[in-house]
Amino acid sequence: MTLQRPNKPELPALSSAQLQALAQAIRGEAARLGFSQIAICDADLGEAEAEFRRWLEAGYHGEMDYMARHGTKRTRPTELVPGTLRVITARMDYLPAQAPSQWRQKEWARIDDPKAAVVSMYARGRDYHKVLRQRLQALADFIRTRADAGVVRVFTDSAPVLEVALAARAGLGWRGKHTLLLTREAGSMFFLGEIFVGLALPVDEPQSEHCGTCTRCIDVCPTGAIIAPYVVDARRCISYLTIELAGPIPGELRPLMGNRVYGCDDCQLVCPWNKYARRAALPDFAPRHGLDAAGLLQLWAWSEADFVQRTEGSAIRRIGYTRFRRNLAVTLGNARRNLPAAHDLQRDIAAALQQALPGSPAVVAEHIAWALAQQPG
């Protein structure tokens, strides 16, 4: 005997007033789940498409072939998920709750310390993909129980989605000259996630831009990666070099990396709007394993087993141990060049590098040899 599964009861179509009420209910549930803000837009990214195409044609995406792989699906949400009528963009603040009031000054001090290991603030805690996806999925389930949306798909930097363009269109903020999303209420220290839905929810109004004549993010970029307002050549960006680039880091860019081991926050630290950055509502983004205070030699001493264990549930895990060591070798070379010749660490760094050279993978060995060739200025 075959048992028939009961059909899911169809939910009635929603009126305009009911869609308005649903949007408000979604905002309330999003807040309960730990999101800082949500906004809703339609699926039209026509203005962003031409700009994105020019960026690809210029080759600014470097080895990130996935940026071009999906054709127009990245700029046309209805091609990525047929039936999409609206995109809900959710913001989640990640500045750790325990960050001091002068957190930017503290970060600048670490960047100026040649022996400190600087990891981008977003990557010091739990992997945001996991945190956002879990909560976005819960929000999607909430929507499904209240309306027959047809389409309800969750994305967390895991598919061809123009996150900043969608968030700006939805009114979460505006695209800054460093290409990150900015908002007057929270700066840029937050993650974004999306839910594509087949409901004609009321849309929010875009915000006006508030960068004015400020060029601090452009001026501060260590490698000159922000080649013009709103244009980043990823091939020069330290985040790209330390995370996305698989092979050797170009020699001319290595000295400019300083002590940045994973990612770079300079354009955010210098932005005036980040004086309004908000503390995370969730504990997930608190630093783990002392990554907010680690030294270069401390991280260099990690074995591969240490790396695997200490990056469990972390965004850093994705680059793997070899790339992690490659990055550290560069920063140790920069420390050799920037520390005084008589500094106690000069001998320790040289010894650590020389000890690791035999048996290192070729790409790491080449960067170790480069580091050993650096001399105090």
C-alpha positions as a Markdown table, in Angstrom:
| # | Residue | x | y | z |
|---|---|---|---|---|
| 1 | Met | 0.0 | 0.0 | 0.0 |
| 2 | Thr | 1.4 | 3.4 | -1.0 |
| 3 | Leu | 0.9 | 6.2 | 1.5 |
| 4 | Gln | 0.1 | 9.5 | -0.1 |
| 5 | Arg | 1.8 | 12.5 | 1.5 |
| 6 | Pro | -0.7 | 15.3 | 2.2 |
| 7 | Asn | -0.4 | 18.2 | -0.2 |
| 8 | Lys | 0.9 | 21.4 | 1.4 |
| 9 | Pro | -2.1 | 23.7 | 1.7 |
| 10 | Glu | -1.9 | 26.6 | -0.8 |
| 11 | Leu | -1.7 | 30.0 | 0.8 |
| 12 | Pro | -3.9 | 32.7 | -0.6 |
| 13 | Ala | -2.5 | 35.5 | -2.8 |
| 14 | Leu | -1.7 | 38.6 | -0.8 |
| 15 | Ser | -3.3 | 42.0 | -1.3 |
| 16 | Ser | -1.2 | 45.2 | -1.4 |
| 17 | Ala | -2.0 | 45.8 | 2.3 |
| 18 | Gln | -1.1 | 42.2 | 3.2 |
| 19 | Leu | 2.2 | 42.5 | 1.4 |
| 20 | Gln | 3.0 | 45.7 | 3.3 |
| 21 | Ala | 2.2 | 43.9 | 6.6 |
| 22 | Leu | 4.3 | 40.9 | 5.6 |
| 23 | Ala | 7.3 | 43.3 | 4.9 |
| 24 | Gln | 7.0 | 44.7 | 8.3 |
| 25 | Ala | 6.7 | 41.2 | 9.8 |
| 26 | Ile | 9.9 | 40.2 | 7.9 |
| 27 | Arg | 11.7 | 43.2 | 9.4 |
| 28 | Gly | 10.7 | 42.2 | 12.9 |
| 29 | Glu | 11.7 | 38.6 | 12.4 |
| 30 | Ala | 15.0 | 39.7 | 10.9 |
| 31 | Ala | 15.8 | 41.8 | 14.0 |
| 32 | Arg | 14.9 | 38.9 | 16.3 |
| 33 | Leu | 17.4 | 36.7 | 14.3 |
| 34 | Gly | 20.2 | 39.2 | 14.9 |
| 35 | Phe | 20.2 | 41.2 | 11.6 |
| 36 | Ser | 20.8 | 44.9 | 12.0 |
| 37 | Gln | 18.6 | 46.0 | 9.1 |
| 38 | Ile | 16.9 | 44.8 | 6.0 |
| 39 | Ala | 15.7 | 46.5 | 2.8 |
| 40 | Ile | 13.9 | 45.4 | -0.3 |
| 41 | Cys | 14.4 | 46.2 | -4.0 |
| 42 | Asp | 13.2 | 45.0 | -7.3 |
| 43 | Ala | 15.4 | 42.9 | -9.5 |
| 44 | Asp | 16.5 | 45.5 | -12.0 |
| 45 | Leu | 20.3 | 46.1 | -12.0 |
| 46 | Gly | 20.5 | 47.6 | -15.5 |
| 47 | Glu | 22.7 | 50.5 | -14.5 |
| 48 | Ala | 25.1 | 48.3 | -12.7 |
| 49 | Glu | 25.4 | 45.8 | -15.5 |
| 50 | Ala | 27.3 | 48.1 | -17.9 |
| 51 | Glu | 29.7 | 49.2 | -15.2 |
| 52 | Phe | 30.4 | 45.6 | -14.2 |
| 53 | Arg | 31.0 | 44.6 | -17.8 |
| 54 | Arg | 33.6 | 47.3 | -18.2 |
| 55 | Trp | 35.3 | 46.2 | -15.0 |
| 56 | Leu | 35.6 | 42.6 | -16.3 |
| 57 | Glu | 36.8 | 43.7 | -19.8 |
| 58 | Ala | 39.6 | 45.7 | -18.1 |
| 59 | Gly | 40.7 | 42.5 | -16.4 |
| 60 | Tyr | 40.5 | 44.0 | -12.9 |
| 61 | His | 39.1 | 40.7 | -11.6 |
| 62 | Gly | 42.5 | 39.0 | -12.0 |
| 63 | Glu | 42.3 | 35.3 | -11.3 |
| 64 | Met | 38.7 | 35.5 | -10.0 |
| 65 | Asp | 37.3 | 33.7 | -13.1 |
| 66 | Tyr | 34.0 | 33.1 | -11.3 |
| 67 | Met | 33.2 | 36.8 | -11.6 |
| 68 | Ala | 32.8 | 36.3 | -15.3 |
| 69 | Arg | 31.7 | 32.6 | -15.5 |
| 70 | His | 28.0 | 33.1 | -15.1 |
| 71 | Gly | 27.4 | 35.7 | -17.8 |
| 72 | Thr | 24.5 | 38.0 | -17.1 |
| 73 | Lys | 23.2 | 36.0 | -14.2 |
| 74 | Arg | 25.2 | 38.2 | -11.8 |
| 75 | Thr | 23.6 | 41.3 | -13.0 |
| 76 | Arg | 20.1 | 39.9 | -13.8 |
| 77 | Pro | 18.7 | 38.3 | -10.7 |
| 78 | Thr | 15.7 | 36.9 | -12.7 |
| 79 | Glu | 18.1 | 34.9 | -14.8 |
| 80 | Leu | 19.8 | 33.5 | -11.8 |
| 81 | Val | 16.5 | 32.6 | -10.1 |
| 82 | Pro | 13.6 | 32.7 | -12.5 |
| 83 | Gly | 10.5 | 34.0 | -10.9 |
| 84 | Thr | 12.3 | 36.5 | -8.7 |
| 85 | Leu | 10.3 | 39.7 | -8.1 |
| 86 | Arg | 12.1 | 41.2 | -5.1 |
| 87 | Val | 15.5 | 40.9 | -3.4 |
| 88 | Ile | 15.6 | 41.3 | 0.4 |
| 89 | Thr | 19.1 | 42.4 | 1.5 |
| 90 | Ala | 20.0 | 41.9 | 5.1 |
| 91 | Arg | 22.8 | 43.7 | 7.0 |
| 92 | Met | 24.6 | 42.1 | 10.0 |
| 93 | Asp | 27.2 | 44.2 | 11.9 |
| 94 | Tyr | 30.5 | 42.5 | 12.7 |
| 95 | Leu | 32.5 | 44.9 | 14.8 |
| 96 | Pro | 33.1 | 42.8 | 18.0 |
| 97 | Ala | 31.0 | 43.8 | 21.0 |
| 98 | Gln | 34.2 | 44.0 | 23.1 |
| 99 | Ala | 36.0 | 46.4 | 20.7 |
| 100 | Pro | 37.3 | 49.5 | 22.5 |
| 101 | Ser | 35.8 | 52.9 | 21.8 |
| 102 | Gln | 39.1 | 53.8 | 20.1 |
| 103 | Trp | 39.1 | 50.6 | 18.0 |
| 104 | Arg | 40.4 | 52.3 | 14.8 |
| 105 | Gln | 43.4 | 53.8 | 16.6 |
| 106 | Lys | 44.2 | 50.4 | 18.0 |
| 107 | Glu | 44.0 | 48.8 | 14.5 |
| 108 | Trp | 46.3 | 51.5 | 13.1 |
| 109 | Ala | 48.8 | 50.9 | 15.9 |
| 110 | Arg | 49.0 | 47.2 | 15.0 |
| 111 | Ile | 49.4 | 48.0 | 11.3 |
| 112 | Asp | 52.3 | 50.3 | 12.2 |
| 113 | Asp | 53.9 | 47.5 | 14.3 |
| 114 | Pro | 56.2 | 45.5 | 12.0 |
| 115 | Lys | 56.1 | 42.4 | 14.2 |
| 116 | Ala | 52.3 | 42.3 | 14.6 |
| 117 | Ala | 50.2 | 39.9 | 12.4 |
| 118 | Val | 47.2 | 41.8 | 11.0 |
| 119 | Val | 44.2 | 39.8 | 10.1 |
| 120 | Ser | 41.2 | 41.6 | 8.6 |
| 121 | Met | 38.6 | 42.2 | 11.4 |
| 122 | Tyr | 35.8 | 40.3 | 9.6 |
| 123 | Ala | 37.9 | 37.1 | 9.6 |
| 124 | Arg | 38.9 | 37.0 | 13.3 |
| 125 | Gly | 35.7 | 35.3 | 14.4 |
| 126 | Arg | 33.4 | 32.7 | 13.1 |
| 127 | Asp | 33.0 | 32.3 | 9.3 |
| 128 | Tyr | 30.2 | 34.8 | 8.4 |
| 129 | His | 29.0 | 32.6 | 5.6 |
| 130 | Lys | 27.8 | 30.1 | 8.2 |
| 131 | Val | 26.4 | 32.7 | 10.6 |
| 132 | Leu | 24.4 | 34.5 | 7.9 |
| 133 | Arg | 23.2 | 31.5 | 6.0 |
| 134 | Gln | 21.7 | 29.9 | 9.1 |
| 135 | Arg | 19.8 | 33.0 | 10.0 |
| 136 | Leu | 18.8 | 33.9 | 6.4 |
| 137 | Gln | 17.4 | 30.4 | 6.0 |
| 138 | Ala | 15.4 | 30.8 | 9.2 |
| 139 | Leu | 14.1 | 34.1 | 7.7 |
| 140 | Ala | 13.3 | 32.4 | 4.4 |
| 141 | Asp | 11.3 | 29.7 | 6.3 |
| 142 | Phe | 9.4 | 32.5 | 8.1 |
| 143 | Ile | 8.4 | 33.9 | 4.7 |
| 144 | Arg | 7.3 | 30.5 | 3.4 |
| 145 | Thr | 4.9 | 30.0 | 6.3 |
| 146 | Arg | 3.2 | 33.2 | 5.6 |
| 147 | Ala | 2.9 | 33.4 | 1.8 |
| 148 | Asp | 3.1 | 31.3 | -1.3 |
| 149 | Ala | 6.2 | 33.1 | -2.6 |
| 150 | Gly | 7.0 | 30.6 | -5.4 |
| 151 | Val | 10.7 | 31.5 | -5.1 |
| 152 | Val | 12.6 | 31.9 | -1.9 |
| 153 | Arg | 16.4 | 31.5 | -2.3 |
| 154 | Val | 19.1 | 32.4 | 0.1 |
| 155 | Phe | 22.5 | 33.7 | -0.8 |
| 156 | Thr | 25.6 | 34.6 | 1.3 |
| 157 | Asp | 28.4 | 35.5 | -1.0 |
| 158 | Ser | 28.0 | 32.0 | -2.5 |
| 159 | Ala | 26.5 | 32.7 | -5.9 |
| 160 | Pro | 26.8 | 35.3 | -8.7 |
| 161 | Val | 25.1 | 38.1 | -6.9 |
| 162 | Leu | 26.0 | 41.8 | -7.0 |
| 163 | Glu | 25.5 | 42.3 | -3.3 |
| 164 | Val | 26.5 | 46.0 | -3.1 |
| 165 | Ala | 24.5 | 47.0 | -6.1 |
| 166 | Leu | 21.4 | 45.3 | -4.7 |
| 167 | Ala | 21.9 | 46.7 | -1.2 |
| 168 | Ala | 22.3 | 50.2 | -2.6 |
| 169 | Arg | 19.2 | 49.8 | -4.8 |
| 170 | Ala | 17.3 | 48.6 | -1.8 |
| 171 | Gly | 18.3 | 51.7 | 0.3 |
| 172 | Leu | 20.6 | 50.0 | 2.8 |
| 173 | Gly | 23.3 | 52.6 | 2.0 |
| 174 | Trp | 25.3 | 53.8 | -0.9 |
| 175 | Arg | 28.4 | 52.5 | -2.8 |
| 176 | Gly | 31.4 | 54.2 | -1.5 |
| 177 | Lys | 34.5 | 55.2 | -3.5 |
| 178 | His | 36.2 | 52.0 | -2.2 |
| 179 | Thr | 33.2 | 50.1 | -3.7 |
| 180 | Leu | 32.0 | 48.9 | -0.3 |
| 181 | Leu | 28.5 | 49.7 | 0.9 |
| 182 | Leu | 28.3 | 52.7 | 3.3 |
| 183 | Thr | 25.6 | 53.9 | 5.5 |
| 184 | Arg | 25.4 | 56.9 | 7.7 |
| 185 | Glu | 24.1 | 54.8 | 10.6 |
| 186 | Ala | 26.7 | 52.1 | 10.6 |
| 187 | Gly | 29.6 | 52.9 | 8.3 |
| 188 | Ser | 30.7 | 49.8 | 6.4 |
| 189 | Met | 31.6 | 47.2 | 9.1 |
| 190 | Phe | 28.9 | 44.7 | 8.3 |
| 191 | Phe | 28.1 | 41.7 | 6.2 |
| 192 | Leu | 25.4 | 41.4 | 3.5 |
| 193 | Gly | 23.1 | 38.5 | 2.6 |
| 194 | Glu | 20.2 | 38.2 | 0.3 |
| 195 | Ile | 16.9 | 36.4 | -0.1 |
| 196 | Phe | 15.4 | 36.3 | -3.6 |
| 197 | Val | 11.6 | 36.0 | -3.4 |
| 198 | Gly | 8.7 | 35.8 | -5.9 |
| 199 | Leu | 6.6 | 38.2 | -4.0 |
| 200 | Ala | 5.8 | 41.8 | -5.0 |
| 201 | Leu | 6.8 | 43.2 | -1.6 |
| 202 | Pro | 6.9 | 47.0 | -1.3 |
| 203 | Val | 10.3 | 48.3 | -2.2 |
| 204 | Asp | 12.5 | 50.8 | -0.2 |
| 205 | Glu | 13.9 | 54.0 | -1.6 |
| 206 | Pro | 17.6 | 54.2 | -2.4 |
| 207 | Gln | 19.8 | 56.6 | -0.3 |
| 208 | Ser | 21.7 | 59.5 | -1.6 |
| 209 | Glu | 25.5 | 59.3 | -1.6 |
| 210 | His | 27.4 | 61.0 | 1.1 |
| 211 | Cys | 31.1 | 60.6 | 0.2 |
| 212 | Gly | 31.3 | 64.2 | -1.2 |
| 213 | Thr | 34.8 | 65.2 | -2.2 |
| 214 | Cys | 36.5 | 62.8 | 0.4 |
| 215 | Thr | 39.2 | 60.6 | -1.1 |
| 216 | Arg | 40.7 | 59.2 | 2.1 |
| 217 | Cys | 40.1 | 55.6 | 1.0 |
| 218 | Ile | 41.8 | 56.2 | -2.3 |
| 219 | Asp | 44.7 | 58.0 | -0.7 |
| 220 | Val | 45.3 | 55.4 | 2.0 |
| 221 | Cys | 45.3 | 52.2 | -0.1 |
| 222 | Pro | 48.8 | 50.7 | 0.4 |
| 223 | Thr | 49.0 | 49.3 | -3.1 |
| 224 | Gly | 47.0 | 52.0 | -5.0 |
| 225 | Ala | 44.3 | 49.4 | -5.8 |
| 226 | Ile | 41.5 | 52.0 | -5.8 |
| 227 | Ile | 42.6 | 53.4 | -9.2 |
| 228 | Ala | 39.6 | 55.8 | -9.5 |
| 229 | Pro | 36.5 | 56.5 | -7.4 |
| 230 | Tyr | 34.3 | 53.4 | -7.4 |
| 231 | Val | 36.9 | 51.4 | -9.3 |
| 232 | Val | 39.2 | 48.8 | -7.7 |
| 233 | Asp | 41.8 | 46.9 | -9.6 |
| 234 | Ala | 41.6 | 43.6 | -7.6 |
| 235 | Arg | 45.0 | 42.5 | -8.9 |
| 236 | Arg | 46.6 | 45.1 | -6.7 |
| 237 | Cys | 44.3 | 44.8 | -3.7 |
| 238 | Ile | 45.9 | 43.1 | -0.6 |
| 239 | Ser | 42.6 | 41.2 | 0.1 |
| 240 | Tyr | 42.9 | 39.7 | -3.3 |
| 241 | Leu | 46.6 | 39.0 | -3.0 |
| 242 | Thr | 46.3 | 37.3 | 0.4 |
| 243 | Ile | 43.1 | 35.4 | -0.2 |
| 244 | Glu | 42.2 | 35.0 | -3.9 |
| 245 | Leu | 45.6 | 34.8 | -5.6 |
| 246 | Ala | 46.8 | 31.2 | -5.7 |
| 247 | Gly | 50.4 | 31.6 | -7.0 |
| 248 | Pro | 53.3 | 33.9 | -6.2 |
| 249 | Ile | 52.5 | 37.4 | -5.0 |
| 250 | Pro | 54.1 | 39.9 | -7.5 |
| 251 | Gly | 57.4 | 41.1 | -6.2 |
| 252 | Glu | 56.7 | 44.8 | -6.5 |
| 253 | Leu | 53.6 | 44.4 | -4.3 |
| 254 | Arg | 55.2 | 42.4 | -1.5 |
| 255 | Pro | 56.8 | 45.3 | 0.4 |
| 256 | Leu | 53.5 | 47.2 | 0.2 |
| 257 | Met | 51.7 | 44.4 | 2.1 |
| 258 | Gly | 53.4 | 45.3 | 5.3 |
| 259 | Asn | 52.2 | 43.0 | 8.1 |
| 260 | Arg | 48.8 | 42.2 | 6.6 |
| 261 | Val | 48.5 | 38.4 | 6.7 |
| 262 | Tyr | 44.8 | 38.0 | 5.6 |
| 263 | Gly | 42.9 | 40.8 | 4.0 |
| 264 | Cys | 43.2 | 44.5 | 4.5 |
| 265 | Asp | 41.0 | 47.0 | 6.4 |
| 266 | Asp | 42.8 | 50.3 | 5.6 |
| 267 | Cys | 40.1 | 51.8 | 3.4 |
| 268 | Gln | 37.5 | 51.1 | 6.1 |
| 269 | Leu | 39.6 | 52.3 | 9.0 |
| 270 | Val | 40.2 | 55.7 | 7.4 |
| 271 | Cys | 36.6 | 56.2 | 6.4 |
| 272 | Pro | 34.9 | 59.0 | 8.5 |
| 273 | Trp | 31.6 | 57.1 | 8.4 |
| 274 | Asn | 33.0 | 54.2 | 10.4 |
| 275 | Lys | 33.0 | 56.3 | 13.5 |
| 276 | Tyr | 29.4 | 55.2 | 13.5 |
| 277 | Ala | 30.2 | 51.5 | 13.1 |
| 278 | Arg | 28.0 | 49.4 | 15.3 |
| 279 | Arg | 28.9 | 46.6 | 17.6 |
| 280 | Ala | 27.8 | 43.1 | 16.6 |
| 281 | Ala | 24.6 | 41.8 | 18.2 |
| 282 | Leu | 25.9 | 38.2 | 18.0 |
| 283 | Pro | 29.0 | 36.7 | 19.8 |
| 284 | Asp | 30.1 | 34.8 | 16.7 |
| 285 | Phe | 32.3 | 37.6 | 15.4 |
| 286 | Ala | 34.4 | 37.9 | 18.6 |
| 287 | Pro | 38.1 | 37.2 | 17.8 |
| 288 | Arg | 39.2 | 33.6 | 18.2 |
| 289 | His | 42.7 | 32.3 | 19.1 |
| 290 | Gly | 44.0 | 35.7 | 19.8 |
| 291 | Leu | 43.9 | 36.8 | 16.2 |
| 292 | Asp | 43.4 | 40.4 | 17.2 |
| 293 | Ala | 46.7 | 40.4 | 19.0 |
| 294 | Ala | 48.9 | 37.8 | 17.4 |
| 295 | Gly | 52.5 | 38.3 | 16.4 |
| 296 | Leu | 54.0 | 37.2 | 13.1 |
| 297 | Leu | 56.3 | 34.6 | 14.6 |
| 298 | Gln | 53.4 | 33.3 | 16.7 |
| 299 | Leu | 51.4 | 32.5 | 13.6 |
| 300 | Trp | 54.5 | 31.2 | 11.7 |
| 301 | Ala | 55.0 | 28.6 | 14.5 |
| 302 | Trp | 51.6 | 27.0 | 13.6 |
| 303 | Ser | 52.0 | 23.6 | 12.2 |
| 304 | Glu | 49.5 | 22.5 | 9.5 |
| 305 | Ala | 47.6 | 20.6 | 12.2 |
| 306 | Asp | 47.5 | 23.8 | 14.3 |
| 307 | Phe | 46.2 | 25.7 | 11.3 |
| 308 | Val | 43.4 | 23.2 | 10.6 |
| 309 | Gln | 42.4 | 23.1 | 14.2 |
| 310 | Arg | 42.5 | 26.9 | 14.9 |
| 311 | Thr | 40.8 | 27.9 | 11.7 |
| 312 | Glu | 37.9 | 25.5 | 12.1 |
| 313 | Gly | 34.7 | 27.5 | 11.4 |
| 314 | Ser | 36.8 | 30.4 | 10.2 |
| 315 | Ala | 36.9 | 32.2 | 6.9 |
| 316 | Ile | 40.7 | 31.8 | 7.0 |
| 317 | Arg | 40.4 | 28.1 | 6.4 |
| 318 | Arg | 39.5 | 28.6 | 2.8 |
| 319 | Ile | 43.0 | 29.8 | 1.8 |
| 320 | Gly | 44.7 | 26.6 | 3.1 |
| 321 | Tyr | 48.0 | 26.3 | 5.0 |
| 322 | Thr | 50.3 | 26.8 | 2.0 |
| 323 | Arg | 48.8 | 30.2 | 1.1 |
| 324 | Phe | 48.8 | 31.1 | 4.8 |
| 325 | Arg | 52.5 | 30.4 | 5.0 |
| 326 | Arg | 53.2 | 32.3 | 1.7 |
| 327 | Asn | 51.5 | 35.4 | 3.2 |
| 328 | Leu | 53.4 | 35.1 | 6.4 |
| 329 | Ala | 56.7 | 34.7 | 4.6 |
| 330 | Val | 56.1 | 38.1 | 2.9 |
| 331 | Thr | 55.1 | 39.8 | 6.1 |
| 332 | Leu | 58.2 | 38.4 | 7.9 |
| 333 | Gly | 60.4 | 39.7 | 5.1 |
| 334 | Asn | 58.8 | 43.1 | 5.5 |
| 335 | Ala | 59.4 | 42.9 | 9.3 |
| 336 | Arg | 63.1 | 42.2 | 8.5 |
| 337 | Arg | 63.2 | 45.3 | 6.4 |
| 338 | Asn | 61.2 | 47.6 | 8.8 |
| 339 | Leu | 62.7 | 46.5 | 12.2 |
| 340 | Pro | 66.0 | 48.1 | 13.3 |
| 341 | Ala | 69.0 | 46.0 | 12.4 |
| 342 | Ala | 69.8 | 45.5 | 16.1 |
| 343 | His | 66.3 | 44.4 | 17.1 |
| 344 | Asp | 66.2 | 41.1 | 18.9 |
| 345 | Leu | 63.6 | 39.7 | 16.5 |
| 346 | Gln | 65.8 | 40.1 | 13.5 |
| 347 | Arg | 67.8 | 37.0 | 14.5 |
| 348 | Asp | 64.7 | 35.1 | 15.5 |
| 349 | Ile | 62.9 | 35.8 | 12.2 |
| 350 | Ala | 65.9 | 34.8 | 10.1 |
| 351 | Ala | 66.3 | 31.6 | 12.1 |
| 352 | Ala | 62.6 | 30.7 | 11.8 |
| 353 | Leu | 62.6 | 31.3 | 8.0 |
| 354 | Gln | 65.8 | 29.4 | 7.4 |
| 355 | Gln | 64.5 | 26.4 | 9.5 |
| 356 | Ala | 61.3 | 26.3 | 7.4 |
| 357 | Leu | 63.0 | 26.6 | 4.0 |
| 358 | Pro | 63.9 | 22.9 | 3.5 |
| 359 | Gly | 60.8 | 20.9 | 2.6 |
| 360 | Ser | 58.5 | 23.9 | 2.1 |
| 361 | Pro | 56.3 | 23.8 | -1.0 |
| 362 | Ala | 57.9 | 25.6 | -4.0 |
| 363 | Val | 55.6 | 28.7 | -3.7 |
| 364 | Val | 56.3 | 29.1 | 0.0 |
| 365 | Ala | 60.1 | 28.4 | -0.4 |
| 366 | Glu | 60.3 | 31.2 | -3.1 |
| 367 | His | 58.6 | 33.7 | -0.7 |
| 368 | Ile | 60.9 | 32.6 | 2.2 |
| 369 | Ala | 64.0 | 33.2 | 0.0 |
| 370 | Trp | 62.6 | 36.6 | -0.8 |
| 371 | Ala | 62.0 | 37.3 | 2.9 |
| 372 | Leu | 65.6 | 36.2 | 3.8 |
| 373 | Ala | 67.0 | 38.6 | 1.2 |
| 374 | Gln | 65.3 | 41.6 | 2.8 |
| 375 | Gln | 67.6 | 43.9 | 4.8 |
| 376 | Pro | 66.9 | 46.7 | 7.3 |
| 377 | Gly | 66.5 | 50.0 | 5.6 |
